[in-house]
Amino acid sequence: MKTYCIINKKTGFFVYGTDYRYSPPHQRTSDCKALTFGTEKKAKIAFEDRKCGKNYKIIPVKLEPIEDKF
């Protein structure tokens, strides 16, 4: 199953939140935190709801567990 994230095209950082105090809203980005979406459709809805501009895009990502804690 694919997982999707929103990234900043210029920096390559992942979007992990949105600050709605500004108009238009500002995206919070990080190289180690990310919002993940189970489907591309959900990612597109979030992209529009967060008012991500032309500097952002949706990409598929692969999540792998580093260690099994069970």
Backbone as JSON, one array per atom type, in Angstrom:
{
  "sequence": "MKTYCIINKKTGFFVYGTDYRYSPPHQRTSDCKALTFGTEKKAKIAFEDRKCGKNYKIIPVKLEPIEDKF",
  "N": [[0.84, -1.19, 0.0], [0.58, 2.16, -0.87], [1.81, 5.21, 0.54], [1.32, 8.69, 1.02], [2.82, 11.95, 0.91], [3.13, 15.52, 1.41], [5.36, 17.73, -0.04], [7.77, 20.44, 0.01], [8.79, 21.85, -2.94], [11.15, 23.32, -3.4], [12.82, 23.09, -1.11], [12.63, 20.43, -0.41], [11.62, 19.55, 1.95], [9.26, 18.02, 4.21], [5.76, 18.65, 4.64], [4.41, 19.21, 7.78], [2.45, 20.44, 9.17], [0.06, 23.18, 9.35], [-0.14, 26.67, 9.59], [-2.71, 28.54, 10.39], [-3.0, 31.16, 11.13], [-2.23, 33.07, 9.4], [-2.92, 34.7, 6.23], [-2.57, 33.98, 2.96], [-2.64, 30.66, 4.51], [0.34, 29.48, 6.23], [2.69, 26.95, 5.51], [4.07, 24.5, 7.61], [7.2, 23.07, 7.72], [9.49, 20.26, 7.69], [12.48, 18.27, 7.95], [12.33, 15.86, 9.17], [9.8, 15.29, 10.2], [6.47, 14.48, 9.17], [3.28, 14.77, 7.6], [1.22, 12.06, 6.82], [-0.62, 10.31, 4.33], [-3.09, 7.94, 3.52], [-4.19, 7.53, 1.02], [-4.0, 8.81, -2.34], [-6.05, 10.51, -2.97], [-6.93, 11.5, -0.45], [-4.66, 12.93, 0.21], [-4.69, 14.89, -1.79], [-7.03, 16.26, -1.09], [-6.28, 17.3, 1.43], [-4.15, 18.89, 0.57], [-5.48, 20.88, -0.86], [-7.21, 21.89, 1.16], [-5.35, 22.92, 2.96], [-4.38, 24.93, 1.49], [-2.04, 24.79, -0.09], [0.51, 26.06, -2.1], [1.98, 26.66, -5.38], [4.54, 25.89, -4.86], [4.59, 23.44, -3.68], [4.15, 19.86, -3.67], [2.58, 16.63, -4.12], [3.83, 13.52, -3.13], [4.54, 9.99, -3.52], [5.48, 7.87, -0.83], [7.56, 5.49, 0.92], [7.19, 3.75, 3.82], [9.19, 2.26, 6.22], [9.61, 0.04, 8.92], [12.05, 0.61, 11.4], [12.84, -0.86, 13.54], [11.66, -3.72, 15.24], [9.45, -3.62, 17.79], [7.88, -5.38, 19.15]],
  "CA": [[0.0, 0.0, 0.0], [1.35, 3.41, -0.95], [1.54, 6.31, 1.45], [1.62, 9.94, 0.34], [3.19, 13.13, 1.69], [3.25, 16.79, 0.7], [6.69, 18.29, 0.17], [8.13, 21.71, -0.6], [9.62, 21.55, -4.11], [12.44, 23.99, -3.34], [13.65, 22.6, -0.01], [12.51, 18.99, -0.25], [11.13, 19.25, 3.3], [7.89, 17.53, 4.31], [4.78, 19.45, 5.38], [3.92, 18.51, 8.97], [1.36, 21.21, 9.75], [-0.3, 24.43, 8.68], [-0.43, 27.77, 10.5], [-3.85, 29.26, 9.83], [-3.06, 32.55, 11.62], [-1.89, 33.93, 8.27], [-3.74, 34.57, 5.05], [-2.92, 32.56, 3.01], [-1.97, 29.89, 5.57], [1.74, 29.11, 6.03], [2.96, 25.54, 5.74], [5.17, 24.17, 8.51], [7.94, 21.99, 7.07], [10.55, 19.63, 8.47], [13.16, 17.18, 7.27], [12.15, 14.61, 9.92], [8.39, 15.08, 10.54], [5.64, 14.58, 7.97], [1.91, 14.25, 7.58], [1.1, 10.98, 5.84], [-1.98, 10.06, 3.87], [-3.23, 6.58, 3.03], [-4.55, 7.51, -0.4], [-3.68, 10.05, -3.06], [-7.24, 11.37, -2.88], [-6.88, 12.19, 0.84], [-3.55, 13.88, 0.13], [-5.16, 16.01, -2.62], [-7.99, 17.03, -0.29], [-5.5, 18.05, 2.42], [-3.39, 19.87, -0.2], [-6.4, 21.98, -1.15], [-7.67, 22.46, 2.43], [-4.23, 23.66, 3.55], [-4.05, 25.98, 0.53], [-0.64, 24.66, -0.52], [0.7, 26.76, -3.36], [2.71, 26.01, -6.47], [5.84, 25.42, -4.37], [4.39, 22.16, -3.0], [3.62, 18.77, -4.48], [2.29, 15.37, -3.43], [4.69, 12.43, -3.59], [4.38, 8.72, -2.82], [6.62, 7.51, 0.02], [7.54, 4.13, 1.46], [7.56, 3.73, 5.23], [9.72, 0.97, 6.67], [9.96, 0.03, 10.34], [13.48, 0.5, 11.67], [13.05, -1.89, 14.55], [10.43, -4.37, 15.68], [9.38, -3.47, 19.25], [6.9, -6.3, 19.71]],
  "C": [[0.88, 1.25, 0.0], [0.88, 4.38, 0.11], [1.99, 7.58, 0.75], [1.96, 11.04, 1.33], [3.17, 14.35, 0.78], [4.63, 17.33, 1.0], [6.8, 19.67, -0.49], [9.09, 21.4, -1.74], [11.03, 22.13, -4.0], [13.36, 23.38, -2.29], [13.67, 21.09, 0.11], [11.99, 18.57, 1.11], [9.66, 18.84, 3.24], [7.01, 18.54, 5.04], [4.31, 18.63, 6.57], [2.79, 19.26, 9.66], [1.12, 22.48, 8.96], [-0.67, 25.46, 9.73], [-1.5, 28.64, 9.85], [-3.97, 30.7, 10.36], [-2.8, 33.54, 10.49], [-2.87, 33.72, 7.13], [-2.89, 34.92, 3.83], [-2.15, 31.83, 4.1], [-0.52, 29.54, 5.2], [1.92, 27.63, 6.35], [4.17, 25.4, 6.66], [5.88, 22.96, 7.91], [9.08, 21.49, 7.95], [11.22, 18.55, 7.62], [12.96, 15.84, 7.98], [10.72, 14.35, 10.38], [7.57, 15.25, 9.28], [4.23, 14.12, 8.26], [1.87, 13.16, 6.51], [-0.37, 10.74, 5.54], [-2.04, 8.68, 3.23], [-3.6, 6.47, 1.57], [-4.17, 8.84, -1.04], [-4.84, 11.03, -2.99], [-7.25, 12.16, -1.58], [-5.77, 13.24, 0.85], [-3.97, 15.11, -0.69], [-6.15, 16.89, -1.87], [-7.25, 17.89, 0.73], [-4.7, 19.16, 1.74], [-4.25, 21.1, -0.46], [-6.87, 22.67, 0.13], [-6.6, 23.33, 3.08], [-3.77, 24.81, 2.67], [-2.56, 25.98, 0.18], [-0.52, 25.3, -1.9], [1.5, 25.96, -4.36], [4.08, 25.49, -6.04], [5.75, 24.06, -3.68], [3.86, 21.13, -3.98], [3.4, 17.53, -3.61], [3.19, 14.29, -4.02], [4.35, 11.13, -2.87], [5.65, 8.43, -2.0], [6.46, 6.08, 0.51], [8.03, 4.2, 2.9], [8.02, 2.33, 5.61], [10.03, 1.05, 8.15], [11.47, -0.15, 10.5], [13.75, -0.67, 12.6], [11.7, -2.45, 14.97], [10.39, -4.35, 17.2], [8.4, -4.43, 19.89], [7.55, -7.58, 20.17]]
}
